[in-house]
């Protein structure tokens, strides 16, 4: 039983790791978008909200995966 429980935890953490890597790539692409946007075209408040939403969404989904309480959303998209 201990071995089966250990394997179960391994797969759960593997999925969490995969999702965190995907989220990190989304954050990098958002940072790249901000870097190439001319300074006079930037909207700092909207960009910060977008980044905060990405980070907050990942945090909520991480705890849902690890602790339980619902399936993570499947269709997360990077906000514009």
mmCIF file of the N, C-alpha and C atoms, coordinates in Angstrom:
data_MODEL
# 
_entry.id   MODEL 
# 
loop_
_atom_site.group_PDB 
_atom_site.id 
_atom_site.type_symbol 
_atom_site.label_atom_id 
_atom_site.label_alt_id 
_atom_site.label_comp_id 
_atom_site.label_asym_id 
_atom_site.label_entity_id 
_atom_site.label_seq_id 
_atom_site.pdbx_PDB_ins_code 
_atom_site.Cartn_x 
_atom_site.Cartn_y 
_atom_site.Cartn_z 
_atom_site.occupancy 
_atom_site.B_iso_or_equiv 
_atom_site.pdbx_formal_charge 
_atom_site.auth_seq_id 
_atom_site.auth_comp_id 
_atom_site.auth_asym_id 
_atom_site.auth_atom_id 
_atom_site.pdbx_PDB_model_num 
ATOM 1   N N  . UNK A 1 1  ? 0.816   -1.180 0.000   1.00 0.00 ? 1  UNK A N  1 
ATOM 2   C CA . UNK A 1 1  ? 0.000   0.000  0.000   1.00 0.00 ? 1  UNK A CA 1 
ATOM 3   C C  . UNK A 1 1  ? 0.868   1.255  0.000   1.00 0.00 ? 1  UNK A C  1 
ATOM 4   N N  . UNK A 1 2  ? 1.965   1.220  0.741   1.00 0.00 ? 2  UNK A N  1 
ATOM 5   C CA . UNK A 1 2  ? 2.862   2.372  0.801   1.00 0.00 ? 2  UNK A CA 1 
ATOM 6   C C  . UNK A 1 2  ? 3.473   2.659  -0.562  1.00 0.00 ? 2  UNK A C  1 
ATOM 7   N N  . UNK A 1 3  ? 3.857   1.617  -1.274  1.00 0.00 ? 3  UNK A N  1 
ATOM 8   C CA . UNK A 1 3  ? 4.457   1.791  -2.601  1.00 0.00 ? 3  UNK A CA 1 
ATOM 9   C C  . UNK A 1 3  ? 3.441   2.402  -3.563  1.00 0.00 ? 3  UNK A C  1 
ATOM 10  N N  . UNK A 1 4  ? 2.215   1.887  -3.543  1.00 0.00 ? 4  UNK A N  1 
ATOM 11  C CA . UNK A 1 4  ? 1.173   2.419  -4.423  1.00 0.00 ? 4  UNK A CA 1 
ATOM 12  C C  . UNK A 1 4  ? 0.902   3.882  -4.092  1.00 0.00 ? 4  UNK A C  1 
ATOM 13  N N  . UNK A 1 5  ? 0.848   4.217  -2.804  1.00 0.00 ? 5  UNK A N  1 
ATOM 14  C CA . UNK A 1 5  ? 0.627   5.600  -2.386  1.00 0.00 ? 5  UNK A CA 1 
ATOM 15  C C  . UNK A 1 5  ? 1.782   6.489  -2.858  1.00 0.00 ? 5  UNK A C  1 
ATOM 16  N N  . UNK A 1 6  ? 3.006   6.000  -2.740  1.00 0.00 ? 6  UNK A N  1 
ATOM 17  C CA . UNK A 1 6  ? 4.170   6.757  -3.208  1.00 0.00 ? 6  UNK A CA 1 
ATOM 18  C C  . UNK A 1 6  ? 4.126   7.007  -4.700  1.00 0.00 ? 6  UNK A C  1 
ATOM 19  N N  . UNK A 1 7  ? 3.751   5.986  -5.477  1.00 0.00 ? 7  UNK A N  1 
ATOM 20  C CA . UNK A 1 7  ? 3.634   6.165  -6.924  1.00 0.00 ? 7  UNK A CA 1 
ATOM 21  C C  . UNK A 1 7  ? 2.538   7.177  -7.259  1.00 0.00 ? 7  UNK A C  1 
ATOM 22  N N  . UNK A 1 8  ? 1.439   7.118  -6.545  1.00 0.00 ? 8  UNK A N  1 
ATOM 23  C CA . UNK A 1 8  ? 0.349   8.059  -6.760  1.00 0.00 ? 8  UNK A CA 1 
ATOM 24  C C  . UNK A 1 8  ? 0.822   9.491  -6.528  1.00 0.00 ? 8  UNK A C  1 
ATOM 25  N N  . UNK A 1 9  ? 1.566   9.717  -5.457  1.00 0.00 ? 9  UNK A N  1 
ATOM 26  C CA . UNK A 1 9  ? 2.088   11.048 -5.153  1.00 0.00 ? 9  UNK A CA 1 
ATOM 27  C C  . UNK A 1 9  ? 3.067   11.505 -6.229  1.00 0.00 ? 9  UNK A C  1 
ATOM 28  N N  . UNK A 1 10 ? 3.886   10.585 -6.724  1.00 0.00 ? 10 UNK A N  1 
ATOM 29  C CA . UNK A 1 10 ? 4.842   10.928 -7.770  1.00 0.00 ? 10 UNK A CA 1 
ATOM 30  C C  . UNK A 1 10 ? 4.134   11.438 -9.012  1.00 0.00 ? 10 UNK A C  1 
ATOM 31  N N  . UNK A 1 11 ? 3.085   10.744 -9.429  1.00 0.00 ? 11 UNK A N  1 
ATOM 32  C CA . UNK A 1 11 ? 2.367   11.181 -10.621 1.00 0.00 ? 11 UNK A CA 1 
ATOM 33  C C  . UNK A 1 11 ? 1.636   12.493 -10.376 1.00 0.00 ? 11 UNK A C  1 
ATOM 34  N N  . UNK A 1 12 ? 1.120   12.688 -9.172  1.00 0.00 ? 12 UNK A N  1 
ATOM 35  C CA . UNK A 1 12 ? 0.428   13.939 -8.860  1.00 0.00 ? 12 UNK A CA 1 
ATOM 36  C C  . UNK A 1 12 ? 1.412   15.108 -8.914  1.00 0.00 ? 12 UNK A C  1 
ATOM 37  N N  . UNK A 1 13 ? 2.585   14.942 -8.325  1.00 0.00 ? 13 UNK A N  1 
ATOM 38  C CA . UNK A 1 13 ? 3.571   16.014 -8.350  1.00 0.00 ? 13 UNK A CA 1 
ATOM 39  C C  . UNK A 1 13 ? 4.130   16.217 -9.756  1.00 0.00 ? 13 UNK A C  1 
ATOM 40  N N  . UNK A 1 14 ? 4.210   15.149 -10.535 1.00 0.00 ? 14 UNK A N  1 
ATOM 41  C CA . UNK A 1 14 ? 4.670   15.283 -11.922 1.00 0.00 ? 14 UNK A CA 1 
ATOM 42  C C  . UNK A 1 14 ? 3.727   16.141 -12.734 1.00 0.00 ? 14 UNK A C  1 
ATOM 43  N N  . UNK A 1 15 ? 2.435   15.955 -12.546 1.00 0.00 ? 15 UNK A N  1 
ATOM 44  C CA . UNK A 1 15 ? 1.446   16.774 -13.261 1.00 0.00 ? 15 UNK A CA 1 
ATOM 45  C C  . UNK A 1 15 ? 1.521   18.218 -12.798 1.00 0.00 ? 15 UNK A C  1 
ATOM 46  N N  . UNK A 1 16 ? 1.711   18.422 -11.506 1.00 0.00 ? 16 UNK A N  1 
ATOM 47  C CA . UNK A 1 16 ? 1.826   19.781 -10.980 1.00 0.00 ? 16 UNK A CA 1 
ATOM 48  C C  . UNK A 1 16 ? 3.070   20.462 -11.556 1.00 0.00 ? 16 UNK A C  1 
ATOM 49  N N  . UNK A 1 17 ? 4.165   19.715 -11.638 1.00 0.00 ? 17 UNK A N  1 
ATOM 50  C CA . UNK A 1 17 ? 5.404   20.270 -12.197 1.00 0.00 ? 17 UNK A CA 1 
ATOM 51  C C  . UNK A 1 17 ? 5.206   20.650 -13.662 1.00 0.00 ? 17 UNK A C  1 
ATOM 52  N N  . UNK A 1 18 ? 4.573   19.772 -14.427 1.00 0.00 ? 18 UNK A N  1 
ATOM 53  C CA . UNK A 1 18 ? 4.317   20.050 -15.841 1.00 0.00 ? 18 UNK A CA 1 
ATOM 54  C C  . UNK A 1 18 ? 3.493   21.324 -16.000 1.00 0.00 ? 18 UNK A C  1 
ATOM 55  N N  . UNK A 1 19 ? 2.445   21.465 -15.212 1.00 0.00 ? 19 UNK A N  1 
ATOM 56  C CA . UNK A 1 19 ? 1.593   22.646 -15.316 1.00 0.00 ? 19 UNK A CA 1 
ATOM 57  C C  . UNK A 1 19 ? 2.329   23.913 -14.901 1.00 0.00 ? 19 UNK A C  1 
ATOM 58  N N  . UNK A 1 20 ? 3.223   23.808 -13.917 1.00 0.00 ? 20 UNK A N  1 
ATOM 59  C CA . UNK A 1 20 ? 3.997   24.984 -13.518 1.00 0.00 ? 20 UNK A CA 1 
ATOM 60  C C  . UNK A 1 20 ? 4.980   25.389 -14.611 1.00 0.00 ? 20 UNK A C  1 
ATOM 61  N N  . UNK A 1 21 ? 5.561   24.426 -15.298 1.00 0.00 ? 21 UNK A N  1 
ATOM 62  C CA . UNK A 1 21 ? 6.469   24.741 -16.407 1.00 0.00 ? 21 UNK A CA 1 
ATOM 63  C C  . UNK A 1 21 ? 5.702   25.431 -17.535 1.00 0.00 ? 21 UNK A C  1 
ATOM 64  N N  . UNK A 1 22 ? 4.515   24.928 -17.837 1.00 0.00 ? 22 UNK A N  1 
ATOM 65  C CA . UNK A 1 22 ? 3.687   25.547 -18.874 1.00 0.00 ? 22 UNK A CA 1 
ATOM 66  C C  . UNK A 1 22 ? 3.337   26.980 -18.480 1.00 0.00 ? 22 UNK A C  1 
ATOM 67  N N  . UNK A 1 23 ? 2.995   27.182 -17.210 1.00 0.00 ? 23 UNK A N  1 
ATOM 68  C CA . UNK A 1 23 ? 2.665   28.527 -16.751 1.00 0.00 ? 23 UNK A CA 1 
ATOM 69  C C  . UNK A 1 23 ? 3.882   29.445 -16.815 1.00 0.00 ? 23 UNK A C  1 
ATOM 70  N N  . UNK A 1 24 ? 5.055   28.917 -16.495 1.00 0.00 ? 24 UNK A N  1 
ATOM 71  C CA . UNK A 1 24 ? 6.280   29.718 -16.592 1.00 0.00 ? 24 UNK A CA 1 
ATOM 72  C C  . UNK A 1 24 ? 6.517   30.159 -18.029 1.00 0.00 ? 24 UNK A C  1 
ATOM 73  N N  . UNK A 1 25 ? 6.234   29.283 -18.991 1.00 0.00 ? 25 UNK A N  1 
ATOM 74  C CA . UNK A 1 25 ? 6.380   29.658 -20.401 1.00 0.00 ? 25 UNK A CA 1 
ATOM 75  C C  . UNK A 1 25 ? 5.385   30.745 -20.787 1.00 0.00 ? 25 UNK A C  1 
ATOM 76  N N  . UNK A 1 26 ? 4.170   30.664 -20.242 1.00 0.00 ? 26 UNK A N  1 
ATOM 77  C CA . UNK A 1 26 ? 3.176   31.715 -20.501 1.00 0.00 ? 26 UNK A CA 1 
ATOM 78  C C  . UNK A 1 26 ? 3.640   33.052 -19.933 1.00 0.00 ? 26 UNK A C  1 
ATOM 79  N N  . UNK A 1 27 ? 4.212   33.016 -18.725 1.00 0.00 ? 27 UNK A N  1 
ATOM 80  C CA . UNK A 1 27 ? 4.715   34.243 -18.127 1.00 0.00 ? 27 UNK A CA 1 
ATOM 81  C C  . UNK A 1 27 ? 5.868   34.823 -18.944 1.00 0.00 ? 27 UNK A C  1 
ATOM 82  N N  . UNK A 1 28 ? 6.747   33.952 -19.437 1.00 0.00 ? 28 UNK A N  1 
ATOM 83  C CA . UNK A 1 28 ? 7.853   34.425 -20.273 1.00 0.00 ? 28 UNK A CA 1 
ATOM 84  C C  . UNK A 1 28 ? 7.349   35.066 -21.555 1.00 0.00 ? 28 UNK A C  1 
ATOM 85  N N  . UNK A 1 29 ? 6.335   34.467 -22.164 1.00 0.00 ? 29 UNK A N  1 
ATOM 86  C CA . UNK A 1 29 ? 5.822   35.047 -23.405 1.00 0.00 ? 29 UNK A CA 1 
ATOM 87  C C  . UNK A 1 29 ? 5.117   36.375 -23.133 1.00 0.00 ? 29 UNK A C  1 
ATOM 88  N N  . UNK A 1 30 ? 4.472   36.507 -21.977 1.00 0.00 ? 30 UNK A N  1 
ATOM 89  C CA . UNK A 1 30 ? 3.858   37.790 -21.596 1.00 0.00 ? 30 UNK A CA 1 
ATOM 90  C C  . UNK A 1 30 ? 4.945   38.836 -21.364 1.00 0.00 ? 30 UNK A C  1 
ATOM 91  N N  . UNK A 1 31 ? 6.043   38.458 -20.712 1.00 0.00 ? 31 UNK A N  1 
ATOM 92  C CA . UNK A 1 31 ? 7.165   39.373 -20.512 1.00 0.00 ? 31 UNK A CA 1 
ATOM 93  C C  . UNK A 1 31 ? 7.757   39.797 -21.851 1.00 0.00 ? 31 UNK A C  1 
ATOM 94  N N  . UNK A 1 32 ? 7.918   38.859 -22.769 1.00 0.00 ? 32 UNK A N  1 
ATOM 95  C CA . UNK A 1 32 ? 8.426   39.198 -24.102 1.00 0.00 ? 32 UNK A CA 1 
ATOM 96  C C  . UNK A 1 32 ? 7.498   40.182 -24.813 1.00 0.00 ? 32 UNK A C  1 
ATOM 97  N N  . UNK A 1 33 ? 6.180   39.961 -24.682 1.00 0.00 ? 33 UNK A N  1 
ATOM 98  C CA . UNK A 1 33 ? 5.220   40.873 -25.310 1.00 0.00 ? 33 UNK A CA 1 
ATOM 99  C C  . UNK A 1 33 ? 5.365   42.282 -24.735 1.00 0.00 ? 33 UNK A C  1 
ATOM 100 N N  . UNK A 1 34 ? 5.541   42.368 -23.417 1.00 0.00 ? 34 UNK A N  1 
ATOM 101 C CA . UNK A 1 34 ? 5.700   43.679 -22.781 1.00 0.00 ? 34 UNK A CA 1 
ATOM 102 C C  . UNK A 1 34 ? 6.996   44.336 -23.238 1.00 0.00 ? 34 UNK A C  1 
ATOM 103 N N  . UNK A 1 35 ? 8.062   43.548 -23.357 1.00 0.00 ? 35 UNK A N  1 
ATOM 104 C CA . UNK A 1 35 ? 9.354   44.108 -23.766 1.00 0.00 ? 35 UNK A CA 1 
ATOM 105 C C  . UNK A 1 35 ? 9.335   44.687 -25.174 1.00 0.00 ? 35 UNK A C  1 
ATOM 106 N N  . UNK A 1 36 ? 8.593   44.060 -26.085 1.00 0.00 ? 36 UNK A N  1 
ATOM 107 C CA . UNK A 1 36 ? 8.596   44.547 -27.467 1.00 0.00 ? 36 UNK A CA 1 
ATOM 108 C C  . UNK A 1 36 ? 7.537   45.612 -27.714 1.00 0.00 ? 36 UNK A C  1 
ATOM 109 N N  . UNK A 1 37 ? 6.656   45.828 -26.750 1.00 0.00 ? 37 UNK A N  1 
ATOM 110 C CA . UNK A 1 37 ? 5.646   46.875 -26.901 1.00 0.00 ? 37 UNK A CA 1 
ATOM 111 C C  . UNK A 1 37 ? 6.310   48.223 -26.645 1.00 0.00 ? 37 UNK A C  1 
ATOM 112 N N  . UNK A 1 38 ? 6.161   49.171 -27.575 1.00 0.00 ? 38 UNK A N  1 
ATOM 113 C CA . UNK A 1 38 ? 6.749   50.501 -27.351 1.00 0.00 ? 38 UNK A CA 1 
ATOM 114 C C  . UNK A 1 38 ? 6.227   51.117 -26.047 1.00 0.00 ? 38 UNK A C  1 
ATOM 115 N N  . UNK A 1 39 ? 7.086   51.857 -25.377 1.00 0.00 ? 39 UNK A N  1 
ATOM 116 C CA . UNK A 1 39 ? 6.739   52.428 -24.071 1.00 0.00 ? 39 UNK A CA 1 
ATOM 117 C C  . UNK A 1 39 ? 5.476   53.279 -24.120 1.00 0.00 ? 39 UNK A C  1 
ATOM 118 N N  . UNK A 1 40 ? 5.279   54.007 -25.205 1.00 0.00 ? 40 UNK A N  1 
ATOM 119 C CA . UNK A 1 40 ? 4.097   54.873 -25.279 1.00 0.00 ? 40 UNK A CA 1 
ATOM 120 C C  . UNK A 1 40 ? 2.810   54.101 -25.569 1.00 0.00 ? 40 UNK A C  1 
ATOM 121 N N  . UNK A 1 41 ? 2.927   52.807 -25.904 1.00 0.00 ? 41 UNK A N  1 
ATOM 122 C CA . UNK A 1 41 ? 1.747   51.976 -26.168 1.00 0.00 ? 41 UNK A CA 1 
ATOM 123 C C  . UNK A 1 41 ? 1.400   51.050 -25.010 1.00 0.00 ? 41 UNK A C  1 
ATOM 124 N N  . UNK A 1 42 ? 2.215   51.049 -23.982 1.00 0.00 ? 42 UNK A N  1 
ATOM 125 C CA . UNK A 1 42 ? 1.985   50.143 -22.856 1.00 0.00 ? 42 UNK A CA 1 
ATOM 126 C C  . UNK A 1 42 ? 0.841   50.634 -21.985 1.00 0.00 ? 42 UNK A C  1 
ATOM 127 N N  . UNK A 1 43 ? 0.190   49.679 -21.364 1.00 0.00 ? 43 UNK A N  1 
ATOM 128 C CA . UNK A 1 43 ? -0.873  49.957 -20.406 1.00 0.00 ? 43 UNK A CA 1 
ATOM 129 C C  . UNK A 1 43 ? -0.494  49.252 -19.106 1.00 0.00 ? 43 UNK A C  1 
ATOM 130 N N  . UNK A 1 44 ? 0.279   49.914 -18.250 1.00 0.00 ? 44 UNK A N  1 
ATOM 131 C CA . UNK A 1 44 ? 0.835   49.250 -17.063 1.00 0.00 ? 44 UNK A CA 1 
ATOM 132 C C  . UNK A 1 44 ? -0.210  48.584 -16.172 1.00 0.00 ? 44 UNK A C  1 
ATOM 133 N N  . UNK A 1 45 ? -1.325  49.242 -15.937 1.00 0.00 ? 45 UNK A N  1 
ATOM 134 C CA . UNK A 1 45 ? -2.340  48.657 -15.048 1.00 0.00 ? 45 UNK A CA 1 
ATOM 135 C C  . UNK A 1 45 ? -2.899  47.363 -15.639 1.00 0.00 ? 45 UNK A C  1 
ATOM 136 N N  . UNK A 1 46 ? -3.200  47.368 -16.920 1.00 0.00 ? 46 UNK A N  1 
ATOM 137 C CA . UNK A 1 46 ? -3.740  46.174 -17.577 1.00 0.00 ? 46 UNK A CA 1 
ATOM 138 C C  . UNK A 1 46 ? -2.698  45.058 -17.632 1.00 0.00 ? 46 UNK A C  1 
ATOM 139 N N  . UNK A 1 47 ? -1.437  45.417 -17.868 1.00 0.00 ? 47 UNK A N  1 
ATOM 140 C CA . UNK A 1 47 ? -0.377  44.414 -17.932 1.00 0.00 ? 47 UNK A CA 1 
ATOM 141 C C  . UNK A 1 47 ? -0.129  43.782 -16.562 1.00 0.00 ? 47 UNK A C  1 
ATOM 142 N N  . UNK A 1 48 ? -0.146  44.588 -15.501 1.00 0.00 ? 48 UNK A N  1 
ATOM 143 C CA . UNK A 1 48 ? 0.012   44.032 -14.156 1.00 0.00 ? 48 UNK A CA 1 
ATOM 144 C C  . UNK A 1 48 ? -1.161  43.140 -13.784 1.00 0.00 ? 48 UNK A C  1 
ATOM 145 N N  . UNK A 1 49 ? -2.365  43.542 -14.154 1.00 0.00 ? 49 UNK A N  1 
ATOM 146 C CA . UNK A 1 49 ? -3.536  42.707 -13.881 1.00 0.00 ? 49 UNK A CA 1 
ATOM 147 C C  . UNK A 1 49 ? -3.409  41.369 -14.601 1.00 0.00 ? 49 UNK A C  1 
ATOM 148 N N  . UNK A 1 50 ? -2.962  41.411 -15.851 1.00 0.00 ? 50 UNK A N  1 
ATOM 149 C CA . UNK A 1 50 ? -2.781  40.182 -16.624 1.00 0.00 ? 50 UNK A CA 1 
ATOM 150 C C  . UNK A 1 50 ? -1.773  39.247 -15.949 1.00 0.00 ? 50 UNK A C  1 
ATOM 151 N N  . UNK A 1 51 ? -0.635  39.795 -15.529 1.00 0.00 ? 51 UNK A N  1 
ATOM 152 C CA . UNK A 1 51 ? 0.378   38.986 -14.856 1.00 0.00 ? 51 UNK A CA 1 
ATOM 153 C C  . UNK A 1 51 ? -0.132  38.452 -13.520 1.00 0.00 ? 51 UNK A C  1 
ATOM 154 N N  . UNK A 1 52 ? -0.810  39.298 -12.753 1.00 0.00 ? 52 UNK A N  1 
ATOM 155 C CA . UNK A 1 52 ? -1.361  38.846 -11.471 1.00 0.00 ? 52 UNK A CA 1 
ATOM 156 C C  . UNK A 1 52 ? -2.407  37.759 -11.667 1.00 0.00 ? 52 UNK A C  1 
ATOM 157 N N  . UNK A 1 53 ? -3.217  37.873 -12.715 1.00 0.00 ? 53 UNK A N  1 
ATOM 158 C CA . UNK A 1 53 ? -4.221  36.840 -12.994 1.00 0.00 ? 53 UNK A CA 1 
ATOM 159 C C  . UNK A 1 53 ? -3.558  35.509 -13.348 1.00 0.00 ? 53 UNK A C  1 
ATOM 160 N N  . UNK A 1 54 ? -2.482  35.565 -14.128 1.00 0.00 ? 54 UNK A N  1 
ATOM 161 C CA . UNK A 1 54 ? -1.767  34.335 -14.474 1.00 0.00 ? 54 UNK A CA 1 
ATOM 162 C C  . UNK A 1 54 ? -1.184  33.662 -13.235 1.00 0.00 ? 54 UNK A C  1 
ATOM 163 N N  . UNK A 1 55 ? -0.525  34.451 -12.400 1.00 0.00 ? 55 UNK A N  1 
ATOM 164 C CA . UNK A 1 55 ? 0.100   33.896 -11.195 1.00 0.00 ? 55 UNK A CA 1 
ATOM 165 C C  . UNK A 1 55 ? -0.964  33.402 -10.218 1.00 0.00 ? 55 UNK A C  1 
ATOM 166 N N  . UNK A 1 56 ? -2.010  34.191 -9.998  1.00 0.00 ? 56 UNK A N  1 
ATOM 167 C CA . UNK A 1 56 ? -3.072  33.786 -9.080  1.00 0.00 ? 56 UNK A CA 1 
ATOM 168 C C  . UNK A 1 56 ? -3.800  32.545 -9.562  1.00 0.00 ? 56 UNK A C  1 
ATOM 169 N N  . UNK A 1 57 ? -4.046  32.456 -10.861 1.00 0.00 ? 57 UNK A N  1 
ATOM 170 C CA . UNK A 1 57 ? -4.700  31.273 -11.416 1.00 0.00 ? 57 UNK A CA 1 
ATOM 171 C C  . UNK A 1 57 ? -3.865  30.028 -11.240 1.00 0.00 ? 57 UNK A C  1 
ATOM 172 N N  . UNK A 1 58 ? -2.576  30.145 -11.451 1.00 0.00 ? 58 UNK A N  1 
ATOM 173 C CA . UNK A 1 58 ? -1.691  28.989 -11.273 1.00 0.00 ? 58 UNK A CA 1 
ATOM 174 C C  . UNK A 1 58 ? -1.655  28.562 -9.809  1.00 0.00 ? 58 UNK A C  1 
ATOM 175 N N  . UNK A 1 59 ? -1.615  29.518 -8.905  1.00 0.00 ? 59 UNK A N  1 
ATOM 176 C CA . UNK A 1 59 ? -1.587  29.192 -7.473  1.00 0.00 ? 59 UNK A CA 1 
ATOM 177 C C  . UNK A 1 59 ? -2.862  28.448 -7.065  1.00 0.00 ? 59 UNK A C  1 
ATOM 178 N N  . UNK A 1 60 ? -4.025  28.944 -7.508  1.00 0.00 ? 60 UNK A N  1 
ATOM 179 C CA . UNK A 1 60 ? -5.289  28.271 -7.180  1.00 0.00 ? 60 UNK A CA 1 
ATOM 180 C C  . UNK A 1 60 ? -5.321  26.861 -7.760  1.00 0.00 ? 60 UNK A C  1 
ATOM 181 N N  . UNK A 1 61 ? -4.922  26.722 -9.013  1.00 0.00 ? 61 UNK A N  1 
ATOM 182 C CA . UNK A 1 61 ? -4.961  25.412 -9.662  1.00 0.00 ? 61 UNK A CA 1 
ATOM 183 C C  . UNK A 1 61 ? -3.951  24.448 -9.032  1.00 0.00 ? 61 UNK A C  1 
ATOM 184 N N  . UNK A 1 62 ? -2.802  24.957 -8.609  1.00 0.00 ? 62 UNK A N  1 
ATOM 185 C CA . UNK A 1 62 ? -1.818  24.101 -7.947  1.00 0.00 ? 62 UNK A CA 1 
ATOM 186 C C  . UNK A 1 62 ? -2.417  23.502 -6.678  1.00 0.00 ? 62 UNK A C  1 
ATOM 187 N N  . UNK A 1 63 ? -3.031  24.328 -5.860  1.00 0.00 ? 63 UNK A N  1 
ATOM 188 C CA . UNK A 1 63 ? -3.601  23.815 -4.617  1.00 0.00 ? 63 UNK A CA 1 
ATOM 189 C C  . UNK A 1 63 ? -4.807  22.921 -4.868  1.00 0.00 ? 63 UNK A C  1 
ATOM 190 N N  . UNK A 1 64 ? -5.546  23.173 -5.935  1.00 0.00 ? 64 UNK A N  1 
ATOM 191 C CA . UNK A 1 64 ? -6.643  22.267 -6.277  1.00 0.00 ? 64 UNK A CA 1 
ATOM 192 C C  . UNK A 1 64 ? -6.097  20.899 -6.658  1.00 0.00 ? 64 UNK A C  1 
ATOM 193 N N  . UNK A 1 65 ? -5.000  20.862 -7.406  1.00 0.00 ? 65 UNK A N  1 
ATOM 194 C CA . UNK A 1 65 ? -4.402  19.589 -7.809  1.00 0.00 ? 65 UNK A CA 1 
ATOM 195 C C  . UNK A 1 65 ? -3.819  18.858 -6.619  1.00 0.00 ? 65 UNK A C  1 
ATOM 196 N N  . UNK A 1 66 ? -3.095  19.564 -5.765  1.00 0.00 ? 66 UNK A N  1 
ATOM 197 C CA . UNK A 1 66 ? -2.381  18.925 -4.677  1.00 0.00 ? 66 UNK A CA 1 
ATOM 198 C C  . UNK A 1 66 ? -3.321  18.533 -3.538  1.00 0.00 ? 66 UNK A C  1 
ATOM 199 N N  . UNK A 1 67 ? -4.203  19.432 -3.157  1.00 0.00 ? 67 UNK A N  1 
ATOM 200 C CA . UNK A 1 67 ? -5.069  19.191 -2.012  1.00 0.00 ? 67 UNK A CA 1 
ATOM 201 C C  . UNK A 1 67 ? -6.384  18.546 -2.430  1.00 0.00 ? 67 UNK A C  1 
ATOM 202 N N  . UNK A 1 68 ? -6.798  18.802 -3.644  1.00 0.00 ? 68 UNK A N  1 
ATOM 203 C CA . UNK A 1 68 ? -8.081  18.281 -4.120  1.00 0.00 ? 68 UNK A CA 1 
ATOM 204 C C  . UNK A 1 68 ? -9.096  19.411 -4.193  1.00 0.00 ? 68 UNK A C  1 
ATOM 205 N N  . UNK A 1 69 ? -10.310 19.040 -4.427  1.00 0.00 ? 69 UNK A N  1 
ATOM 206 C CA . UNK A 1 69 ? -11.354 20.058 -4.454  1.00 0.00 ? 69 UNK A CA 1 
ATOM 207 C C  . UNK A 1 69 ? -11.740 20.492 -5.840  1.00 0.00 ? 69 UNK A C  1 
ATOM 208 N N  . UNK A 1 70 ? -11.453 19.700 -6.827  1.00 0.00 ? 70 UNK A N  1 
ATOM 209 C CA . UNK A 1 70 ? -11.880 20.051 -8.172  1.00 0.00 ? 70 UNK A CA 1 
ATOM 210 C C  . UNK A 1 70 ? -10.783 19.841 -9.185  1.00 0.00 ? 70 UNK A C  1 
ATOM 211 N N  . UNK A 1 71 ? -11.205 19.665 -10.398 1.00 0.00 ? 71 UNK A N  1 
ATOM 212 C CA . UNK A 1 71 ? -10.250 19.472 -11.488 1.00 0.00 ? 71 UNK A CA 1 
ATOM 213 C C  . UNK A 1 71 ? -9.757  20.825 -11.974 1.00 0.00 ? 71 UNK A C  1 
ATOM 214 N N  . UNK A 1 72 ? -8.491  20.909 -12.384 1.00 0.00 ? 72 UNK A N  1 
ATOM 215 C CA . UNK A 1 72 ? -7.988  22.161 -12.934 1.00 0.00 ? 72 UNK A CA 1 
ATOM 216 C C  . UNK A 1 72 ? -8.667  22.475 -14.250 1.00 0.00 ? 72 UNK A C  1 
ATOM 217 N N  . UNK A 1 73 ? -8.735  23.772 -14.547 1.00 0.00 ? 73 UNK A N  1 
ATOM 218 C CA . UNK A 1 73 ? -9.348  24.154 -15.810 1.00 0.00 ? 73 UNK A CA 1 
ATOM 219 C C  . UNK A 1 73 ? -8.451  23.721 -16.957 1.00 0.00 ? 73 UNK A C  1 
ATOM 220 N N  . UNK A 1 74 ? -9.048  23.326 -18.059 1.00 0.00 ? 74 UNK A N  1 
ATOM 221 C CA . UNK A 1 74 ? -8.289  22.806 -19.191 1.00 0.00 ? 74 UNK A CA 1 
ATOM 222 C C  . UNK A 1 74 ? -7.968  23.857 -20.234 1.00 0.00 ? 74 UNK A C  1 
ATOM 223 N N  . UNK A 1 75 ? -8.697  24.961 -20.261 1.00 0.00 ? 75 UNK A N  1 
ATOM 224 C CA . UNK A 1 75 ? -8.561  25.927 -21.350 1.00 0.00 ? 75 UNK A CA 1 
ATOM 225 C C  . UNK A 1 75 ? -8.057  27.258 -20.870 1.00 0.00 ? 75 UNK A C  1 
ATOM 226 N N  . UNK A 1 76 ? -6.928  27.244 -20.186 1.00 0.00 ? 76 UNK A N  1 
ATOM 227 C CA . UNK A 1 76 ? -6.337  28.517 -19.774 1.00 0.00 ? 76 UNK A CA 1 
ATOM 228 C C  . UNK A 1 76 ? -5.688  29.140 -20.982 1.00 0.00 ? 76 UNK A C  1 
ATOM 229 N N  . UNK A 1 77 ? -5.945  30.411 -21.188 1.00 0.00 ? 77 UNK A N  1 
ATOM 230 C CA . UNK A 1 77 ? -5.314  31.120 -22.286 1.00 0.00 ? 77 UNK A CA 1 
ATOM 231 C C  . UNK A 1 77 ? -4.666  32.363 -21.746 1.00 0.00 ? 77 UNK A C  1 
ATOM 232 N N  . UNK A 1 78 ? -3.655  32.817 -22.431 1.00 0.00 ? 78 UNK A N  1 
ATOM 233 C CA . UNK A 1 78 ? -2.950  34.006 -22.046 1.00 0.00 ? 78 UNK A CA 1 
ATOM 234 C C  . UNK A 1 78 ? -3.817  35.212 -22.359 1.00 0.00 ? 78 UNK A C  1 
ATOM 235 N N  . UNK A 1 79 ? -4.108  36.064 -21.376 1.00 0.00 ? 79 UNK A N  1 
ATOM 236 C CA . UNK A 1 79 ? -4.928  37.237 -21.638 1.00 0.00 ? 79 UNK A CA 1 
ATOM 237 C C  . UNK A 1 79 ? -4.221  38.205 -22.573 1.00 0.00 ? 79 UNK A C  1 
ATOM 238 N N  . UNK A 1 80 ? -4.977  38.997 -23.277 1.00 0.00 ? 80 UNK A N  1 
ATOM 239 C CA . UNK A 1 80 ? -4.398  39.992 -24.204 1.00 0.00 ? 80 UNK A CA 1 
ATOM 240 C C  . UNK A 1 80 ? -4.058  41.261 -23.491 1.00 0.00 ? 80 UNK A C  1 
# 
